[in-house]
């Protein structure tokens, strides 16, 4: 049991009704999960307001309520605490509840539109290979050293983050690498965490269903760097036009990485193949299994971070050559008749363009590039025509299909995508509503040497249609076609 008064340390408080010097069991923000002596945090969500469930939480055994709006009817024996922002209060309380685990570990956050998963996952790989106990909080999975847990969000809720960090402390973990999404920053899930470093990858069109404008999206990302302490490092991609902007108001030590411009950490690409890339880092040649310019940016950020955390440069470069690509990130398989299928998570216009430019860069010229792509339902609609335009412009054949339609009509999504196809590219496009069928169609179209890109879902092993999730794995499906 924990004392409520201790857990409220550093929380901004308005009014208090009742006694804060009480023992509490747990912090809960989902009223359905309340147990005896829990604290219920009433958050104002995007679609649901937790204030509507205060009575229910009390009936299930909550002894304290954290809320932004005081209820008109307060009950005797229950403690009510009014706060300006319940999300922020929850994050600080969660950190206190688990005795501030982020201050006992080297925690590095990665933010940006693309590359977060690759950078966090490969840093986990690198530090494991260097002999450390390592934690990972990513879109693909959560790792407490060698123990794997399922991930549900890019940046989990603040109670989950702190509970995993606490598990990492118990397991003797030295470093933790964490993806930090714009949703996570905006919803204050990272408040109360002490970061050793922050990495900015790049910024492009995404999440405009959630953030009203691109400027708002950019400014939310910047908040992460604004909050870094003086003791931390802030590493930015200086080749991205928003790279400098991120560091404008940070108190952290500013460091830069690049491929094109002068930077603290710079990499040069010497040779590109489908099997990997030859790069030069400060005059040292290194072969990496990673493919594509975007991945060399990721790799440069990884090398820089490892050095900033005190690892030996030569050891880092040796390990870099052993790193394997992350699940669903430019993952490829070759058929018996020489067709290459690439599965990639590219679900933003910029990411799709990066992957297709990489493929076109590596190909010898005679092969066809067939791209299978869709767009998620109940998400940013403005990127749909852009995705279709890029796929049809940079491929010999583009097949538009369902991604995760969720609660939207799949055909409506495809109709909106098709609006982005220019007249000269229209003949190169085809619409196949069923994703499995779309993959089969691409396999039938392909001949020796051709390249099939299956974009958008990457590591995901499900498809969500009408709110129902069914098993679906792009890599699995294309392997079945090849066999």
C-alpha positions as CSV (number, residue, x, y, z in Angstrom):
1,X,0.0,0.0,0.0
2,X,1.1,3.6,-0.7
3,X,0.2,6.8,1.0
4,X,-1.8,9.2,-1.2
5,X,0.0,12.3,0.1
6,X,3.4,10.9,-1.0
7,X,2.0,10.0,-4.5
8,X,0.7,13.5,-5.0
9,X,4.3,15.0,-4.7
10,X,4.9,17.6,-7.4
11,X,1.2,17.3,-8.7
12,X,-0.3,20.7,-9.4
13,X,-3.5,20.8,-7.1
14,X,-6.4,23.2,-7.1
15,X,-9.0,22.1,-4.4
16,X,-9.0,19.2,-2.0
17,X,-12.0,17.7,-0.3
18,X,-11.3,15.0,2.3
19,X,-8.2,13.4,3.7
20,X,-5.0,12.9,1.6
21,X,-3.2,11.0,4.4
22,X,-4.7,7.7,3.4
23,X,-3.3,4.4,2.2
24,X,-4.2,3.5,-1.4
25,X,-4.0,0.3,-3.4
26,X,-3.6,1.3,-7.1
27,X,-3.9,4.1,-9.7
28,X,-6.7,3.4,-12.2
29,X,-8.1,5.5,-15.0
30,X,-10.6,2.8,-16.4
31,X,-13.5,2.7,-14.0
32,X,-14.2,-0.9,-15.0
33,X,-10.9,-2.0,-13.4
34,X,-11.4,-0.3,-10.0
35,X,-10.8,-2.4,-6.9
36,X,-11.0,-1.7,-3.2
37,X,-8.9,1.3,-2.0
38,X,-7.9,2.4,-5.5
39,X,-7.6,6.0,-6.7
40,X,-9.7,6.8,-9.8
41,X,-8.3,9.4,-12.2
42,X,-11.1,11.0,-14.3
43,X,-9.5,11.9,-17.6
44,X,-11.2,13.8,-20.4
45,X,-10.4,11.6,-23.4
46,X,-11.0,12.2,-27.1
47,X,-14.3,10.3,-27.1
48,X,-15.1,9.5,-23.5
49,X,-15.1,11.8,-20.4
50,X,-13.9,9.9,-17.2
51,X,-15.9,12.3,-15.0
52,X,-19.1,10.4,-16.1
53,X,-17.8,7.3,-14.3
54,X,-16.9,8.8,-10.9
55,X,-20.0,7.4,-9.2
56,X,-19.3,4.0,-10.7
57,X,-15.7,4.1,-9.5
58,X,-16.8,4.9,-5.9
59,X,-19.4,2.1,-6.0
60,X,-16.6,-0.4,-6.9
61,X,-14.3,0.7,-4.0
62,X,-12.4,3.8,-5.0
63,X,-11.4,5.9,-2.0
64,X,-10.0,8.9,-3.8
65,X,-10.9,10.8,-7.0
66,X,-8.6,12.9,-9.1
67,X,-10.6,15.2,-11.4
68,X,-10.5,18.4,-13.4
69,X,-14.1,19.3,-12.5
70,X,-15.3,18.9,-8.9
71,X,-18.6,16.8,-8.8
72,X,-21.6,18.7,-7.5
73,X,-22.3,15.8,-5.1
74,X,-19.3,14.8,-2.9
75,X,-19.5,11.7,-0.7
76,X,-18.4,11.6,2.9
77,X,-15.3,9.4,3.4
78,X,-14.1,9.9,-0.2
79,X,-11.2,12.2,-1.0
80,X,-11.6,14.5,-4.0
81,X,-8.7,16.3,-5.6
82,X,-9.1,18.8,-8.3
83,X,-6.2,19.3,-10.8
84,X,-5.8,21.5,-13.9
85,X,-4.8,18.5,-16.1
86,X,-5.7,14.9,-15.1
87,X,-3.4,13.3,-17.7
88,X,-0.4,15.2,-16.3
89,X,-1.5,14.4,-12.7
90,X,-1.7,10.7,-13.5
91,X,1.7,10.7,-15.1
92,X,3.4,12.3,-12.1
93,X,1.5,10.1,-9.7
94,X,2.4,7.0,-11.6
95,X,6.1,8.0,-11.4
96,X,5.8,8.5,-7.7
97,X,3.8,5.3,-7.2
98,X,6.6,3.3,-8.7
99,X,9.3,5.3,-6.8
100,X,10.5,7.2,-9.9
101,X,12.1,4.3,-11.9
102,X,13.2,6.5,-14.8
103,X,15.7,8.2,-12.5
104,X,17.4,4.9,-11.8
105,X,17.9,3.9,-15.5
106,X,19.4,5.5,-18.6
107,X,16.2,6.3,-20.5
108,X,16.4,7.5,-24.1
109,X,13.3,8.7,-26.0
110,X,12.9,8.6,-29.8
111,X,10.4,10.9,-31.5
112,X,9.6,11.9,-35.1
113,X,7.3,10.7,-37.9
114,X,9.3,7.8,-39.3
115,X,12.2,5.7,-37.8
116,X,11.1,5.6,-34.2
117,X,10.7,1.8,-34.0
118,X,13.8,1.1,-36.0
119,X,16.0,3.3,-33.9
120,X,14.7,2.2,-30.5
121,X,14.7,-1.5,-31.6
122,X,18.2,-1.4,-33.0
123,X,19.6,0.5,-30.0
124,X,18.1,-2.4,-27.9
125,X,19.9,-4.9,-30.2
126,X,23.2,-3.0,-30.1
127,X,23.4,-2.6,-26.3
128,X,22.4,-6.2,-25.8
129,X,25.3,-7.3,-28.1
130,X,27.6,-5.0,-26.1
131,X,26.7,-7.0,-23.0
132,X,24.2,-4.8,-21.2
133,X,20.8,-5.5,-19.7
134,X,18.4,-3.5,-21.9
135,X,14.8,-2.4,-21.9
136,X,12.6,-1.5,-25.0
137,X,9.2,0.3,-25.1
138,X,8.2,0.1,-28.8
139,X,5.2,-0.2,-31.2
140,X,6.3,-3.8,-32.0
141,X,7.0,-5.1,-28.5
142,X,8.1,-4.3,-25.0
143,X,11.3,-6.0,-23.7
144,X,12.4,-6.2,-20.1
145,X,15.9,-7.5,-20.9
146,X,15.1,-11.0,-22.4
147,X,11.5,-11.1,-21.4
148,X,9.0,-10.0,-24.1
149,X,5.6,-8.4,-23.6
150,X,3.0,-7.5,-26.1
151,X,2.8,-3.8,-27.1
152,X,-0.6,-2.1,-27.6
153,X,0.4,1.5,-28.2
154,X,3.4,3.4,-29.6
155,X,3.7,5.2,-26.3
156,X,1.7,3.3,-23.5
157,X,-0.2,5.0,-20.8
158,X,1.9,6.5,-18.0
159,X,1.0,3.8,-15.4
160,X,2.1,1.1,-17.9
161,X,5.3,2.9,-18.7
162,X,6.3,3.2,-15.1
163,X,5.3,-0.3,-14.2
164,X,7.5,-1.7,-17.0
165,X,10.4,0.7,-16.0
166,X,9.9,-0.7,-12.4
167,X,10.2,-4.2,-13.8
168,X,13.4,-3.2,-15.6
169,X,14.9,-1.8,-12.4
170,X,14.1,-5.1,-10.7
171,X,15.8,-7.0,-13.6
172,X,18.9,-4.9,-13.3
173,X,18.4,-3.1,-16.7
174,X,21.0,-0.4,-17.4
175,X,19.4,1.3,-20.5
176,X,15.9,1.6,-21.9
177,X,15.0,2.9,-25.4
178,X,11.5,4.2,-25.8
179,X,9.4,5.4,-28.7
180,X,7.7,8.7,-27.9
181,X,4.7,9.5,-30.1
182,X,3.0,12.9,-30.6
183,X,-0.2,11.4,-29.0
184,X,1.9,10.4,-26.0
185,X,3.4,13.8,-25.6
186,X,0.1,15.7,-26.1
187,X,-1.7,13.4,-23.6
188,X,1.2,14.0,-21.1
189,X,2.0,10.3,-20.8
190,X,5.8,11.1,-20.5
191,X,5.4,13.8,-17.8
192,X,7.4,12.9,-14.6
193,X,9.9,10.8,-16.6
194,X,13.6,11.6,-16.4
195,X,15.2,11.2,-19.8
196,X,18.9,10.8,-20.3
197,X,18.5,11.7,-24.0
198,X,16.1,12.5,-26.7
199,X,16.4,11.8,-30.5
200,X,14.5,13.6,-33.3
201,X,14.3,11.6,-36.6
202,X,12.2,13.7,-39.1
203,X,8.8,15.3,-39.5
204,X,6.3,14.7,-42.3
205,X,2.6,14.4,-42.9
206,X,0.9,12.2,-40.3
207,X,-1.8,12.2,-37.5
208,X,-3.6,15.2,-38.9
209,X,-6.8,13.4,-37.8
210,X,-5.7,14.1,-34.2
211,X,-3.6,17.3,-34.5
212,X,-5.6,20.0,-36.3
213,X,-2.6,21.3,-38.3
214,X,0.9,20.3,-39.2
215,X,2.2,23.3,-37.1
216,X,0.4,21.9,-34.0
217,X,1.8,18.4,-34.7
218,X,5.4,19.9,-35.0
219,X,5.0,22.0,-31.8
220,X,3.8,19.0,-29.8
221,X,7.0,17.1,-30.9
222,X,9.1,20.1,-29.8
223,X,7.5,19.9,-26.3
224,X,9.4,16.7,-25.7
225,X,12.8,18.5,-26.2
226,X,11.7,21.6,-24.3
227,X,11.2,19.3,-21.2
228,X,14.6,17.5,-21.3
229,X,16.8,18.3,-18.3
230,X,20.2,20.0,-18.6
231,X,21.9,16.7,-17.8
232,X,20.4,15.1,-21.0
233,X,21.4,15.2,-24.6
234,X,19.1,16.3,-27.5
235,X,20.2,14.6,-30.8
236,X,18.6,16.0,-34.0
237,X,18.6,15.2,-37.7
238,X,20.0,18.4,-39.0
239,X,19.1,17.4,-42.6
240,X,15.4,17.7,-41.8
241,X,14.1,21.2,-42.0
242,X,12.5,20.9,-38.6
243,X,15.7,19.5,-37.0
244,X,17.0,22.8,-35.6
245,X,13.5,23.9,-34.6
246,X,13.2,21.0,-32.2
247,X,16.2,22.2,-30.2
248,X,15.4,25.9,-30.0
249,X,14.3,25.9,-26.4
250,X,15.9,22.8,-25.0
251,X,18.1,22.9,-21.9
252,X,19.8,19.7,-22.9
253,X,23.2,19.3,-24.7
254,X,22.5,19.9,-28.4
255,X,24.0,17.3,-30.8
256,X,23.3,16.9,-34.5
257,X,23.5,14.0,-37.1
258,X,23.3,14.2,-40.9
259,X,24.2,12.6,-44.3
260,X,24.3,15.8,-46.3
261,X,25.3,18.7,-44.0
262,X,28.0,19.4,-41.4
263,X,27.1,17.7,-38.2
264,X,28.5,16.3,-35.0
265,X,27.8,12.8,-36.4
266,X,28.0,12.3,-40.1
267,X,27.7,9.2,-42.3
268,X,28.5,8.8,-46.1
269,X,26.9,6.2,-48.3
270,X,29.4,4.4,-50.5
271,X,27.5,1.6,-52.1
272,X,23.8,0.4,-52.2
273,X,22.6,-3.2,-52.8
274,X,19.5,-5.2,-52.0
275,X,21.6,-7.2,-49.5
276,X,22.8,-4.1,-47.6
277,X,24.7,-0.8,-47.7
278,X,28.4,0.1,-47.5
279,X,28.8,3.3,-45.4
280,X,31.7,5.4,-44.2
281,X,31.7,6.8,-40.6
282,X,34.5,9.2,-39.9
283,X,36.7,7.5,-42.5
284,X,35.9,3.9,-41.3
285,X,34.0,1.7,-43.8
286,X,31.2,-0.4,-42.4
287,X,28.9,-2.9,-44.1
288,X,25.3,-2.9,-42.8
289,X,22.4,-5.2,-43.6
290,X,20.1,-2.2,-43.5
291,X,18.8,-0.8,-46.9
292,X,17.8,2.6,-48.0
293,X,18.9,6.2,-47.3
294,X,16.2,6.6,-44.6
295,X,17.7,3.6,-42.8
296,X,21.2,5.1,-42.9
297,X,19.8,8.2,-41.2
298,X,18.4,5.8,-38.5
299,X,21.8,4.0,-38.3
300,X,23.6,7.4,-37.9
301,X,21.3,8.3,-35.0
302,X,22.0,4.9,-33.4
303,X,25.8,5.3,-33.7
304,X,25.6,8.8,-32.3
305,X,23.4,7.7,-29.4
306,X,25.7,4.8,-28.5
307,X,28.7,7.2,-28.4
308,X,26.8,9.8,-26.4
309,X,26.0,7.1,-23.9
310,X,29.7,6.3,-23.5
311,X,30.2,3.2,-25.7
312,X,33.5,2.7,-27.5
313,X,33.3,3.9,-31.1
314,X,35.1,0.9,-32.7
315,X,33.0,-1.6,-30.7
316,X,29.8,0.3,-31.8
317,X,30.8,0.1,-35.5
318,X,31.7,-3.6,-35.2
319,X,28.2,-4.3,-33.7
320,X,26.5,-2.1,-36.3
321,X,27.5,-4.6,-39.1
322,X,25.7,-7.4,-37.2
323,X,22.4,-5.6,-36.6
324,X,19.3,-7.2,-38.2
325,X,16.4,-5.2,-39.7
326,X,13.3,-4.8,-37.5
327,X,10.1,-6.9,-38.1
328,X,8.0,-5.3,-40.8
329,X,10.6,-2.7,-41.7
330,X,12.0,-3.4,-45.3
331,X,11.7,-7.1,-44.5
332,X,12.1,-9.1,-47.7
333,X,11.6,-12.7,-49.1
334,X,12.6,-14.0,-52.5
335,X,10.5,-16.6,-54.4
336,X,11.9,-19.7,-56.3
337,X,11.5,-17.8,-59.6
338,X,13.4,-14.8,-58.4
339,X,10.6,-12.4,-57.4
340,X,11.5,-10.2,-54.3
341,X,8.6,-9.2,-52.0
342,X,9.3,-6.4,-49.5
343,X,7.0,-5.9,-46.5
344,X,7.2,-2.4,-45.0
345,X,5.2,-0.5,-42.4
346,X,5.3,2.7,-44.6
347,X,1.9,4.2,-43.8
348,X,2.7,7.9,-44.4
349,X,3.3,9.6,-47.7
350,X,6.9,10.3,-46.8
351,X,7.7,6.8,-45.6
352,X,6.1,5.3,-48.8
353,X,8.2,7.7,-51.0
354,X,11.4,6.7,-49.1
355,X,10.8,3.0,-49.6
356,X,9.9,3.3,-53.3
357,X,12.8,5.6,-54.0
358,X,15.1,3.1,-52.2
359,X,13.7,0.2,-54.4
360,X,14.1,2.3,-57.6
361,X,17.6,3.3,-56.5
362,X,18.7,-0.4,-56.1
363,X,17.0,-2.0,-59.1
364,X,19.0,-2.5,-62.3
365,X,16.2,-1.1,-64.5
366,X,14.5,-4.0,-66.2
367,X,12.4,-5.3,-63.2
368,X,8.8,-4.2,-62.6
369,X,8.0,-2.6,-59.2
370,X,4.5,-3.6,-58.1
371,X,3.2,-1.7,-55.0
372,X,0.3,-2.9,-52.9
373,X,-1.0,-0.1,-50.6
374,X,-4.1,1.0,-48.7
375,X,-4.9,3.6,-46.0
376,X,-6.3,3.0,-42.5
377,X,-9.9,3.8,-41.7
378,X,-10.9,6.3,-39.0
379,X,-7.5,8.0,-39.5
380,X,-6.1,11.1,-41.3
381,X,-8.1,11.3,-44.6
382,X,-5.9,14.0,-46.2
383,X,-3.0,11.6,-46.8
384,X,-5.1,9.1,-48.9
385,X,-4.8,10.8,-52.3
386,X,-1.1,11.5,-51.6
387,X,-0.3,7.9,-50.8
388,X,-2.0,6.8,-54.1
389,X,-0.2,9.5,-56.1
390,X,3.2,8.4,-54.8
391,X,2.5,4.6,-55.3
392,X,1.3,5.2,-58.9
393,X,4.1,7.7,-59.7
394,X,7.0,5.6,-58.4
395,X,5.8,2.0,-59.4
396,X,5.2,0.2,-62.7
397,X,1.9,-1.1,-61.2
398,X,0.0,0.1,-58.1
399,X,-2.7,-2.1,-56.5
400,X,-4.9,-0.2,-54.1
401,X,-6.4,-2.4,-51.4
402,X,-7.7,-2.4,-47.8
403,X,-5.4,-1.6,-44.9
404,X,-7.3,-1.6,-41.6
405,X,-10.7,-0.1,-42.7
406,X,-11.8,-0.2,-39.0
407,X,-15.4,1.2,-39.0
408,X,-15.2,2.9,-42.4
409,X,-16.4,1.5,-45.7
410,X,-13.3,0.1,-47.4
411,X,-14.5,1.1,-50.9
412,X,-14.9,4.7,-49.7
413,X,-11.3,4.8,-48.6
414,X,-10.1,3.4,-52.0
415,X,-12.3,6.0,-53.9
416,X,-10.6,8.8,-51.9
417,X,-7.2,7.3,-52.6
418,X,-7.9,7.2,-56.4
419,X,-8.5,10.9,-56.5
420,X,-4.8,11.4,-56.1
421,X,-3.8,9.5,-59.2
422,X,-2.9,11.7,-62.2
423,X,-4.3,11.0,-65.7
424,X,-1.0,9.6,-67.1
425,X,-0.6,7.1,-64.2
426,X,-4.2,5.9,-64.2
427,X,-3.5,2.9,-66.5
428,X,-0.9,1.6,-64.0
429,X,-3.5,1.3,-61.2
430,X,-5.8,-1.4,-60.1
431,X,-8.2,-1.7,-57.2
432,X,-8.6,-5.0,-55.3
433,X,-10.7,-4.6,-52.2
434,X,-9.6,-7.8,-50.5
435,X,-6.0,-7.5,-49.2
436,X,-5.3,-11.3,-49.5
437,X,-6.5,-11.2,-53.1
438,X,-4.4,-8.1,-53.8
439,X,-1.3,-9.9,-52.7
440,X,-2.2,-13.0,-54.9
441,X,-2.8,-10.7,-57.9
442,X,0.6,-9.0,-57.5
443,X,2.3,-12.5,-57.3
444,X,0.4,-13.5,-60.6
445,X,1.6,-10.3,-62.3
446,X,5.2,-10.7,-61.3
447,X,8.0,-12.3,-63.3
448,X,11.7,-13.2,-62.5
449,X,13.5,-10.2,-61.0
450,X,10.4,-8.1,-60.3
451,X,9.9,-6.4,-56.9
452,X,6.6,-6.4,-55.0
453,X,6.2,-3.9,-52.2
454,X,3.5,-4.6,-49.7
455,X,3.2,-1.3,-47.7
456,X,1.3,0.0,-44.7
457,X,1.0,-2.8,-42.1
458,X,4.5,-4.1,-41.7
459,X,4.8,-6.1,-38.4
460,X,1.0,-6.1,-37.8
461,X,-0.5,-9.6,-37.7
462,X,-4.1,-8.6,-37.9
463,X,-6.6,-6.8,-40.1
464,X,-9.4,-4.7,-38.5
465,X,-12.7,-4.6,-40.4
466,X,-15.9,-3.3,-38.9
467,X,-14.2,-3.1,-35.5
468,X,-13.3,-6.8,-35.6
469,X,-9.7,-7.9,-35.7
470,X,-8.8,-11.1,-37.6
471,X,-5.4,-12.7,-38.1
472,X,-3.6,-11.3,-41.2
473,X,0.1,-11.1,-41.8
474,X,1.5,-9.6,-45.1
475,X,4.7,-11.6,-44.9
476,X,2.8,-14.8,-44.2
477,X,0.4,-14.2,-47.2
478,X,3.2,-13.5,-49.7
479,X,5.2,-16.5,-48.6
480,X,2.0,-18.7,-49.1
481,X,1.7,-17.2,-52.7
482,X,5.4,-17.9,-53.4
483,X,5.0,-21.5,-52.3
